[in-house]
Amino acid sequence: MNDKDILQQEKECVFETFHHAFALKFGLAIVNYIQSHQLKSVGVRIVYKDLLVFQYLMDGKNEDMWLKRKERTVLESGHSSYYTFFHQDDYPWMKDNDLYTLGGGGFPINEKGEIVGAICVSGLKHNEDHQLIVDTLMTLLGSVK
């Protein structure tokens, strides 16, 4: 995967209108996937228009620091946190800064061309966190359309 693939994913995963009910459906889909595949525990955080609409920390996850860092990275960059991983030189203030992370697991909620929130997953390898978000979004958005 490269930065062009990530930009394409960002273009494909756009909402006409984001709903809190979708956040719940998405979060539960992530948790169910992790449990059914017996993967490592993850945390899931979804923020929409400055409002925390979903957060769940699976057993063994006792803090949400990485979720918040991924959220800040997405909201400030306007891109997935995995995209910033490939373009670290474009975000020098994020390097070595405990408020951000330049790695996968945060994805923008794009509503009609405007970034209005972030979907974040943390607990797997950063590229796996990213792919889990994208695969789940593509599945759920496909069932909505």
N, C-alpha and C positions, 0 to 999 in steps of 0.2 A: 504494500500500500504506500502511496506517496501523497504529497500535498494536493495534486490535481484530483486524485480519487476522493479525497476528503471534501474538497470544494464541490465536487459533483454530488456527493452525499448531502451536503448542506443545501444544495439547490433542490434536490429531490424531496427532502424531508421538510416541507413547508406546510403550515397550517392556514387554512382559510380563516378559521377561528379556533383558538385553543380553549378547551373547557377543563374545569377542575375534575370532572368525571373522567376525562381522558388521562389526566395525571394519575388518578387512582388505578385505572385500568392498566396503564403502562407500568406503574410501580409494582402492582401485583403480578403482572406478566414476567417482570424481571425476577422477582422472588420465586415464583413458581418454576421458572427455567433453572435457576440456580439449584433449587431443591431437587427437581426431577433429574438433573444431571449430576447431582452430588458434588458440586463445585465448592470452592472456598466461599465462606460467608462474605457478603458485600453490604455496603450501605448504599441507599438510593435517596437522592434529594432532588426535588423539583420545585423551582421557584418561578413564579409567573407574576409579572408586574409588581415586583418587590414584595410579593406575598409567598410565604412558604406554604405550598399547597399539598405536598406529600414529602414525607421522610420516613424511612424505615431503616433501622440498623439490625441486621440479622444477629443471631446469637454469636458471640465472640467479637462483635464490633461494639466498642464502648465509647467511641468519640466520632465526631464528624468533621474534624479539622481538614482532611483531604477533600471532602465534599465541598466545603466552603471555599477552599483554595481553587478548586476546579470551577466553581460557580463564578468567582471573581474574575478568573482568567477569561471565561467565555463572555461575560457581560462587558468587560473592558475592551477585549480584542474584537468582539463581534464575530468570532469564529469558534469552532470547536477547540478545546484545549489541545487536542492531538495536532491540529493544524499549527498551533504555536510551537509545538515540539519541532516541526520542520522549518520554522521561521524564527528561531530564537533571537537572531540578530535584529529582527524587527521589533522586538519587545525587550530591550535591554533592562528596563526598570523591573521586569518580572523575574529576571535571573537572580538567584540567590536571595529571593525575597520571600519570607514566610507567609505572605498574604496570597501568593500565586503559586501555580505549578505549570511548568512547561512540559506537559505529558498528557496522554489520553485519559478520557473518562468524563469530560464535560462537553455537552453539545447544546448549541443554541436552539431556543424556541423561536422560530421565525414565523411571524404572523403577518402575512401580506407584505413581505419585504422589510419588516421591522423586527429587530431582535427584542423580544419582550420577556425573555426569561432563559433559564438554563435547566437542562436535565443532566444530572451527574450520577455516576456510579463509581464506587471505589472498593477495591478488595482483590481484584485479579491483577494480572500484568496490565500496564496502562493501555497497550494496544488492544487487549482483550476487553477491558472496560469499554473502550470506544466501540469496538465491533458489536458488543452486546447491546449497546444503546441503539446503534444504527440498524441492526437486524430486527430488533424489537419494534423500532419506529416503522420500518418498512413493512413489517407484517401487519401492525395495527393500522397504519395509514392505508394500506392496501385493502383492509377489510372495511374501512370507513368510506372509501371512494366508491 
